[in-house]
Amino acid sequence: MRLINIGFGNMISAERIVTVVSPDSAPVKRMVQEARDARKIVDATQGRRTRAVIVTDSGYIVLSAIQPETVASRMGGRENAAQTEEKEI
């Protein structure tokens, strides 16, 4: 099992991720609201602005404060994650 850092020390299993999308479109906002109503949402933003919406294979929605591109690069390998981590600091 490989864990991906989604910000602020929060981790998610890479094998469980179905998609990573931006929260700006109306369909994604609707999907987040429906997940919130169904209590199938995990807010990992630490009170910051949501920048990525991660959909899991179990139907849970995870909100992250890092960009979708950053999450995707961290899924790609350790070299990309180290470079992205340095840019965020």
Rosetta constraint file for C-alpha pairs under 8 A:
AtomPair CA 1 CA 13 HARMONIC 6.60 0.50
AtomPair CA 1 CA 14 HARMONIC 7.47 0.50
AtomPair CA 1 CA 15 HARMONIC 7.15 0.50
AtomPair CA 2 CA 13 HARMONIC 5.75 0.50
AtomPair CA 2 CA 14 HARMONIC 5.65 0.50
AtomPair CA 2 CA 15 HARMONIC 7.21 0.50
AtomPair CA 3 CA 11 HARMONIC 5.77 0.50
AtomPair CA 3 CA 12 HARMONIC 5.31 0.50
AtomPair CA 3 CA 13 HARMONIC 4.51 0.50
AtomPair CA 3 CA 14 HARMONIC 5.68 0.50
AtomPair CA 4 CA 11 HARMONIC 5.25 0.50
AtomPair CA 4 CA 12 HARMONIC 5.29 0.50
AtomPair CA 4 CA 13 HARMONIC 6.20 0.50
AtomPair CA 4 CA 14 HARMONIC 5.99 0.50
AtomPair CA 4 CA 71 HARMONIC 7.60 0.50
AtomPair CA 4 CA 74 HARMONIC 6.43 0.50
AtomPair CA 4 CA 75 HARMONIC 6.48 0.50
AtomPair CA 5 CA 9 HARMONIC 6.36 0.50
AtomPair CA 5 CA 10 HARMONIC 5.76 0.50
AtomPair CA 5 CA 11 HARMONIC 4.52 0.50
AtomPair CA 5 CA 12 HARMONIC 6.72 0.50
AtomPair CA 5 CA 71 HARMONIC 7.73 0.50
AtomPair CA 5 CA 74 HARMONIC 7.45 0.50
AtomPair CA 6 CA 10 HARMONIC 5.58 0.50
AtomPair CA 6 CA 11 HARMONIC 5.67 0.50
AtomPair CA 6 CA 12 HARMONIC 7.01 0.50
AtomPair CA 6 CA 44 HARMONIC 7.74 0.50
AtomPair CA 6 CA 64 HARMONIC 6.12 0.50
AtomPair CA 6 CA 65 HARMONIC 7.71 0.50
AtomPair CA 6 CA 66 HARMONIC 6.75 0.50
AtomPair CA 6 CA 71 HARMONIC 6.47 0.50
AtomPair CA 7 CA 11 HARMONIC 7.63 0.50
AtomPair CA 7 CA 44 HARMONIC 7.51 0.50
AtomPair CA 7 CA 45 HARMONIC 7.54 0.50
AtomPair CA 7 CA 64 HARMONIC 6.79 0.50
AtomPair CA 7 CA 65 HARMONIC 6.61 0.50
AtomPair CA 7 CA 66 HARMONIC 6.30 0.50
AtomPair CA 8 CA 44 HARMONIC 7.98 0.50
AtomPair CA 8 CA 45 HARMONIC 7.95 0.50
AtomPair CA 8 CA 46 HARMONIC 7.51 0.50
AtomPair CA 10 CA 44 HARMONIC 6.76 0.50
AtomPair CA 12 CA 16 HARMONIC 7.80 0.50
AtomPair CA 13 CA 17 HARMONIC 7.04 0.50
AtomPair CA 14 CA 75 HARMONIC 6.67 0.50
AtomPair CA 16 CA 56 HARMONIC 5.34 0.50
AtomPair CA 16 CA 57 HARMONIC 5.49 0.50
AtomPair CA 16 CA 58 HARMONIC 7.62 0.50
AtomPair CA 17 CA 54 HARMONIC 6.84 0.50
AtomPair CA 17 CA 55 HARMONIC 6.08 0.50
AtomPair CA 17 CA 56 HARMONIC 4.57 0.50
AtomPair CA 17 CA 57 HARMONIC 6.29 0.50
AtomPair CA 18 CA 54 HARMONIC 7.57 0.50
AtomPair CA 18 CA 55 HARMONIC 5.56 0.50
AtomPair CA 18 CA 56 HARMONIC 5.16 0.50
AtomPair CA 18 CA 57 HARMONIC 5.73 0.50
AtomPair CA 19 CA 54 HARMONIC 5.89 0.50
AtomPair CA 19 CA 55 HARMONIC 5.33 0.50
AtomPair CA 19 CA 56 HARMONIC 7.20 0.50
AtomPair CA 20 CA 52 HARMONIC 6.51 0.50
AtomPair CA 20 CA 53 HARMONIC 5.68 0.50
AtomPair CA 20 CA 54 HARMONIC 4.53 0.50
AtomPair CA 20 CA 55 HARMONIC 6.43 0.50
AtomPair CA 20 CA 68 HARMONIC 5.89 0.50
AtomPair CA 20 CA 71 HARMONIC 7.58 0.50
AtomPair CA 20 CA 72 HARMONIC 7.48 0.50
AtomPair CA 21 CA 28 HARMONIC 7.97 0.50
AtomPair CA 21 CA 52 HARMONIC 5.72 0.50
AtomPair CA 21 CA 53 HARMONIC 5.24 0.50
AtomPair CA 21 CA 54 HARMONIC 6.53 0.50
AtomPair CA 21 CA 68 HARMONIC 6.06 0.50
AtomPair CA 22 CA 28 HARMONIC 7.76 0.50
AtomPair CA 22 CA 51 HARMONIC 6.14 0.50
AtomPair CA 22 CA 52 HARMONIC 5.00 0.50
AtomPair CA 22 CA 53 HARMONIC 6.03 0.50
AtomPair CA 22 CA 67 HARMONIC 7.76 0.50
AtomPair CA 22 CA 68 HARMONIC 6.38 0.50
AtomPair CA 23 CA 28 HARMONIC 5.74 0.50
AtomPair CA 23 CA 29 HARMONIC 6.20 0.50
AtomPair CA 23 CA 50 HARMONIC 7.02 0.50
AtomPair CA 23 CA 51 HARMONIC 6.29 0.50
AtomPair CA 23 CA 52 HARMONIC 6.03 0.50
AtomPair CA 23 CA 53 HARMONIC 5.93 0.50
AtomPair CA 24 CA 28 HARMONIC 7.04 0.50
AtomPair CA 24 CA 29 HARMONIC 6.99 0.50
AtomPair CA 25 CA 29 HARMONIC 6.32 0.50
AtomPair CA 26 CA 30 HARMONIC 6.10 0.50
AtomPair CA 27 CA 31 HARMONIC 6.14 0.50
AtomPair CA 28 CA 32 HARMONIC 6.15 0.50
AtomPair CA 29 CA 33 HARMONIC 6.22 0.50
AtomPair CA 30 CA 34 HARMONIC 6.15 0.50
AtomPair CA 31 CA 35 HARMONIC 6.18 0.50
AtomPair CA 32 CA 36 HARMONIC 6.09 0.50
AtomPair CA 32 CA 41 HARMONIC 7.51 0.50
AtomPair CA 32 CA 61 HARMONIC 6.96 0.50
AtomPair CA 33 CA 37 HARMONIC 6.20 0.50
AtomPair CA 34 CA 38 HARMONIC 6.19 0.50
AtomPair CA 35 CA 39 HARMONIC 5.95 0.50
AtomPair CA 35 CA 40 HARMONIC 4.93 0.50
AtomPair CA 35 CA 41 HARMONIC 5.57 0.50
AtomPair CA 35 CA 60 HARMONIC 7.24 0.50
AtomPair CA 35 CA 61 HARMONIC 6.68 0.50
AtomPair CA 36 CA 40 HARMONIC 6.00 0.50
AtomPair CA 36 CA 41 HARMONIC 5.44 0.50
AtomPair CA 40 CA 59 HARMONIC 7.12 0.50
AtomPair CA 40 CA 60 HARMONIC 4.92 0.50
AtomPair CA 40 CA 61 HARMONIC 6.35 0.50
AtomPair CA 41 CA 60 HARMONIC 5.64 0.50
AtomPair CA 41 CA 61 HARMONIC 4.76 0.50
AtomPair CA 41 CA 62 HARMONIC 5.86 0.50
AtomPair CA 41 CA 63 HARMONIC 7.62 0.50
AtomPair CA 42 CA 60 HARMONIC 7.30 0.50
AtomPair CA 42 CA 61 HARMONIC 6.16 0.50
AtomPair CA 42 CA 62 HARMONIC 4.67 0.50
AtomPair CA 42 CA 63 HARMONIC 6.23 0.50
AtomPair CA 43 CA 62 HARMONIC 5.93 0.50
AtomPair CA 43 CA 63 HARMONIC 4.90 0.50
AtomPair CA 43 CA 64 HARMONIC 6.95 0.50
AtomPair CA 44 CA 62 HARMONIC 6.82 0.50
AtomPair CA 44 CA 63 HARMONIC 5.56 0.50
AtomPair CA 44 CA 64 HARMONIC 5.27 0.50
AtomPair CA 44 CA 65 HARMONIC 7.27 0.50
AtomPair CA 45 CA 49 HARMONIC 6.81 0.50
AtomPair CA 45 CA 50 HARMONIC 6.29 0.50
AtomPair CA 45 CA 63 HARMONIC 6.26 0.50
AtomPair CA 45 CA 64 HARMONIC 4.93 0.50
AtomPair CA 45 CA 65 HARMONIC 4.77 0.50
AtomPair CA 46 CA 65 HARMONIC 7.82 0.50
AtomPair CA 48 CA 65 HARMONIC 6.16 0.50
AtomPair CA 49 CA 65 HARMONIC 5.84 0.50
AtomPair CA 50 CA 63 HARMONIC 6.11 0.50
AtomPair CA 50 CA 64 HARMONIC 5.62 0.50
AtomPair CA 50 CA 65 HARMONIC 4.80 0.50
AtomPair CA 50 CA 66 HARMONIC 7.56 0.50
AtomPair CA 51 CA 63 HARMONIC 7.66 0.50
AtomPair CA 51 CA 64 HARMONIC 6.09 0.50
AtomPair CA 51 CA 65 HARMONIC 4.98 0.50
AtomPair CA 51 CA 66 HARMONIC 5.54 0.50
AtomPair CA 51 CA 67 HARMONIC 5.26 0.50
AtomPair CA 51 CA 68 HARMONIC 6.97 0.50
AtomPair CA 52 CA 63 HARMONIC 6.04 0.50
AtomPair CA 52 CA 64 HARMONIC 5.11 0.50
AtomPair CA 52 CA 65 HARMONIC 6.40 0.50
AtomPair CA 52 CA 66 HARMONIC 6.20 0.50
AtomPair CA 52 CA 67 HARMONIC 5.56 0.50
AtomPair CA 52 CA 68 HARMONIC 5.03 0.50
AtomPair CA 53 CA 61 HARMONIC 6.73 0.50
AtomPair CA 53 CA 62 HARMONIC 5.88 0.50
AtomPair CA 53 CA 63 HARMONIC 4.89 0.50
AtomPair CA 53 CA 64 HARMONIC 6.35 0.50
AtomPair CA 53 CA 68 HARMONIC 7.67 0.50
AtomPair CA 54 CA 61 HARMONIC 5.68 0.50
AtomPair CA 54 CA 62 HARMONIC 4.92 0.50
AtomPair CA 54 CA 63 HARMONIC 6.29 0.50
AtomPair CA 54 CA 64 HARMONIC 7.54 0.50
AtomPair CA 55 CA 59 HARMONIC 6.75 0.50
AtomPair CA 55 CA 60 HARMONIC 6.15 0.50
AtomPair CA 55 CA 61 HARMONIC 4.80 0.50
AtomPair CA 55 CA 62 HARMONIC 6.44 0.50
AtomPair CA 56 CA 60 HARMONIC 5.42 0.50
AtomPair CA 56 CA 61 HARMONIC 6.36 0.50
AtomPair CA 56 CA 62 HARMONIC 7.76 0.50
AtomPair CA 66 CA 70 HARMONIC 6.60 0.50
AtomPair CA 66 CA 71 HARMONIC 7.17 0.50
AtomPair CA 67 CA 71 HARMONIC 6.59 0.50
AtomPair CA 68 CA 72 HARMONIC 6.17 0.50
AtomPair CA 69 CA 73 HARMONIC 6.10 0.50
AtomPair CA 70 CA 74 HARMONIC 6.18 0.50
AtomPair CA 70 CA 81 HARMONIC 7.82 0.50
AtomPair CA 70 CA 84 HARMONIC 6.57 0.50
AtomPair CA 71 CA 75 HARMONIC 6.34 0.50
AtomPair CA 72 CA 76 HARMONIC 6.43 0.50
AtomPair CA 73 CA 77 HARMONIC 7.03 0.50
AtomPair CA 73 CA 80 HARMONIC 5.67 0.50
AtomPair CA 73 CA 81 HARMONIC 6.27 0.50
AtomPair CA 73 CA 84 HARMONIC 7.69 0.50
AtomPair CA 74 CA 78 HARMONIC 6.82 0.50
AtomPair CA 74 CA 80 HARMONIC 5.99 0.50
AtomPair CA 74 CA 81 HARMONIC 4.46 0.50
AtomPair CA 74 CA 84 HARMONIC 7.77 0.50
AtomPair CA 75 CA 81 HARMONIC 7.87 0.50
AtomPair CA 76 CA 80 HARMONIC 6.76 0.50
AtomPair CA 76 CA 81 HARMONIC 7.88 0.50
AtomPair CA 77 CA 81 HARMONIC 6.43 0.50
AtomPair CA 78 CA 82 HARMONIC 6.18 0.50
AtomPair CA 79 CA 83 HARMONIC 6.43 0.50
AtomPair CA 80 CA 84 HARMONIC 6.14 0.50
AtomPair CA 81 CA 85 HARMONIC 5.97 0.50
AtomPair CA 82 CA 86 HARMONIC 6.39 0.50
AtomPair CA 83 CA 87 HARMONIC 6.53 0.50
AtomPair CA 84 CA 88 HARMONIC 6.44 0.50
AtomPair CA 85 CA 89 HARMONIC 6.61 0.50
